[in-house]
Amino acid sequence: MLVQALEDIWAITPDPRRDRLTVGFVTHLVSLATGVPAAEISAPRRATHAAVRARQLAIYLTHITFHWPLSRVAFAFGRDRTTCGHACRKIEDMREDATFDRRLSDLEACLRQAPAHAEEIPA
């Protein structure tokens, strides 16, 4: 039973620990951009509207920037795949606002310039 569960996790994400680090990085970037504390963004419970929107933004950025399937994003964020799909649709709809689209493009560029792995970060 445990072996099957681990195999299922491995099928979703090759390295769950690294994925959680990536999500933490994205969450902190979104926290800096929105002013919503990272702890609120990643909280497992219902949250304020601002925290929900920031979480949706973090989910969207992770999906788009790292080309992760929604199942992998959902696992890394501790959410359901359909919840992540909804988050991505909401953010896509918000991109029609030119100002929001520019800010989002800047965040995407920031993430794309970040090191792909922790080992690449200079000491």
C-alpha positions as CSV (number, residue, x, y, z in Angstrom):
1,M,0.0,0.0,0.0
2,L,2.7,2.5,1.0
3,V,4.8,1.5,-2.0
4,Q,1.9,2.1,-4.4
5,A,1.3,5.5,-2.8
6,L,4.9,6.5,-3.3
7,E,4.8,5.3,-6.9
8,D,1.7,7.4,-7.4
9,I,3.4,10.5,-6.0
10,W,6.5,9.8,-8.1
11,A,4.3,9.6,-11.2
12,I,2.9,13.1,-10.5
13,T,6.2,14.8,-9.5
14,P,9.7,13.5,-10.0
15,D,11.0,15.3,-6.9
16,P,8.4,16.4,-4.4
17,R,10.9,18.1,-2.1
18,R,12.3,20.2,-4.9
19,D,8.8,21.0,-6.1
20,R,7.9,22.3,-2.7
21,L,11.0,24.5,-2.7
22,T,10.0,25.9,-6.1
23,V,6.5,26.6,-4.8
24,G,8.0,28.3,-1.8
25,F,10.1,30.5,-4.0
26,V,7.1,31.4,-6.2
27,T,5.0,32.1,-3.1
28,H,7.6,34.4,-1.6
29,L,7.9,36.3,-4.9
30,V,4.1,36.7,-5.1
31,S,4.1,37.8,-1.4
32,L,6.6,40.5,-2.2
33,A,4.6,41.6,-5.3
34,T,1.2,41.7,-3.6
35,G,2.0,42.4,0.1
36,V,0.1,39.3,1.2
37,P,2.2,37.3,3.7
38,A,3.6,34.1,2.3
39,A,2.0,32.2,5.2
40,E,-1.4,33.4,4.2
41,I,-0.8,32.4,0.6
42,S,0.1,28.9,1.5
43,A,-2.3,28.4,4.3
44,P,-4.5,25.3,4.0
45,R,-7.6,27.0,5.2
46,R,-10.0,29.5,3.6
47,A,-8.4,33.0,3.5
48,T,-9.1,36.6,2.7
49,H,-9.9,37.6,-0.8
50,A,-6.4,39.1,-1.2
51,A,-4.8,35.8,0.0
52,V,-7.0,33.8,-2.4
53,R,-6.1,36.0,-5.3
54,A,-2.3,35.8,-4.4
55,R,-2.5,32.0,-4.1
56,Q,-4.2,31.9,-7.6
57,L,-1.4,34.0,-8.9
58,A,1.2,31.7,-7.4
59,I,-0.5,28.7,-8.9
60,Y,-0.8,30.3,-12.3
61,L,2.9,31.4,-12.3
62,T,4.1,28.0,-11.3
63,H,2.0,26.3,-14.1
64,I,3.0,28.7,-16.8
65,T,6.6,29.4,-15.9
66,F,7.7,25.9,-15.2
67,H,5.4,24.1,-17.6
68,W,4.1,21.8,-14.9
69,P,0.9,19.9,-15.5
70,L,-1.9,20.9,-13.2
71,S,-1.7,17.7,-11.3
72,R,1.9,18.5,-10.3
73,V,1.0,22.1,-9.4
74,A,-1.9,20.8,-7.3
75,F,0.3,18.3,-5.5
76,A,3.0,20.8,-4.7
77,F,0.5,23.4,-3.4
78,G,-1.6,20.8,-1.5
79,R,-4.7,21.6,-3.6
80,D,-7.0,19.8,-5.9
81,R,-6.2,19.8,-9.6
82,T,-9.6,21.4,-10.5
83,T,-8.9,24.1,-8.0
84,C,-5.6,24.9,-9.8
85,G,-7.4,24.9,-13.1
86,H,-9.9,27.4,-11.8
87,A,-7.1,29.6,-10.5
88,C,-5.4,29.6,-13.9
89,R,-8.6,30.5,-15.6
90,K,-9.2,33.4,-13.2
91,I,-5.7,34.8,-13.7
92,E,-6.0,34.4,-17.5
93,D,-9.2,36.4,-17.4
94,M,-7.5,39.1,-15.3
95,R,-4.8,39.4,-18.0
96,E,-7.2,41.4,-20.1
97,D,-6.3,44.4,-17.9
98,A,-3.1,45.8,-19.5
99,T,-1.6,47.0,-16.2
100,F,-2.2,43.6,-14.6
101,D,-0.8,41.9,-17.7
102,R,2.4,43.9,-17.5
103,R,2.9,43.2,-13.8
104,L,2.3,39.5,-14.4
105,S,4.8,39.5,-17.3
106,D,7.4,41.1,-15.1
107,L,6.8,38.3,-12.4
108,E,7.1,35.6,-15.1
109,A,10.4,37.2,-16.4
110,C,11.7,37.3,-12.8
111,L,11.0,33.6,-12.3
112,R,12.5,32.6,-15.7
113,Q,15.7,34.3,-14.7
114,A,15.9,32.5,-11.4
115,P,18.3,29.5,-11.1
116,A,16.6,26.2,-12.1
117,H,18.1,24.4,-9.2
118,A,19.4,25.4,-5.7
119,E,22.8,24.1,-6.7
120,E,23.1,26.9,-9.2
121,I,22.8,29.6,-6.6
122,P,26.2,31.1,-5.8
123,A,27.4,30.8,-2.2
